[in-house]
Amino acid sequence: MGHSSTSLIHLSTELLEDSLRLLERFKYPWEMMPLMYVILKDARGDLEEASKRIDEGRRVVNEYSRIHNSNLYDGVELRNSTRMDDKKLILTQNAHQSTDLLEDCRKLQERFKYAWDMMPLIYAILKDARADLEEASRRIDEGQCNNCYRHVPI
């Protein structure tokens, strides 16, 4: 094996080990490993940066759920409702952008048949892909196709 192949394998192994650390840190199930891998790879292997992205996704999804009575699927109707209370009217432009991003997350969730608890991770990937659904899909596909995550010892 050449030097670049050895370096690539070492980097991939480190990413997988650190992805496992993220799973443990956030107490996520093993099924989320491909998404953790993608987020960590997008963060260039920086555990703290990946953690910040996941935390942001969790905050956005939780806030959206709280504001919209824990029902992401009614988000468009609720957001445009004329019966919103004052708290809903205070939403900033960033919150509206997050709402649009979450609607795209729901599309990815449906496409990949992911559970609701994966939404913060999907959000982190989609945001890093600059809200490009096709790019986010490609990254998720890549994470799922990377079969080596299944071989990391627990």
C-alpha positions, 0 to 999 in steps of 0.5 A, spaced: 500 500 500 502 506 498 503 512 503 496 516 501 492 509 501 495 508 508 493 515 510 486 515 507 485 508 511 487 511 517 483 518 516 477 513 515 478 509 521 479 515 525 473 518 523 469 512 524 472 511 531 470 519 532 463 517 530 462 512 535 464 517 540 459 522 538 454 516 538 455 515 545 456 522 547 449 524 544 446 517 546 444 515 539 442 508 537 447 505 532 442 506 526 445 513 526 452 512 525 452 513 517 449 520 519 454 521 524 460 519 520 457 524 514 457 530 519 464 529 522 466 528 515 463 535 513 466 538 520 473 535 517 474 530 523 473 536 528 469 533 534 467 539 537 465 542 531 461 536 529 458 536 536 456 544 535 452 542 529 448 536 532 447 541 538 444 546 533 440 541 529 437 539 536 435 546 538 432 548 532 428 541 531 426 542 538 424 549 538 420 548 532 416 542 535 415 546 541 412 552 537 408 548 532 405 543 538 410 538 536 407 537 529 413 538 524 408 535 519 403 541 520 408 546 520 406 550 513 399 550 515 401 553 522 406 557 520 401 561 515 396 561 520 392 567 522 391 564 529 398 564 531 399 567 538 404 572 540 410 568 541 409 565 534 409 572 531 416 574 534 419 569 529 425 572 526 428 571 519 433 566 521 427 562 524 423 562 518 429 560 514 430 554 519 423 552 518 424 552 510 430 548 512 426 543 516 421 542 511 427 540 506 429 535 512 422 532 512 423 530 505 430 527 506 427 523 512 421 521 508 426 519 502 431 515 506 425 512 511 429 515 517 425 516 524 423 522 527 429 522 532 434 523 526 431 530 524 437 534 528 442 530 524 439 531 517 438 538 519 446 539 520 447 535 514 442 539 510 445 546 513 452 544 511 450 542 504 447 549 504 440 547 503 442 543 497 437 537 497 441 533 492 448 535 495 445 533 502 442 526 499 449 525 496 452 525 502 447 521 506 448 516 500 455 516 501 455 515 508 450 509 508 454 506 502 460 506 506 460 499 509 466 500 513 462 503 519 459 496 520 466 494 522 468 498 527 468 494 534 464 496 540 
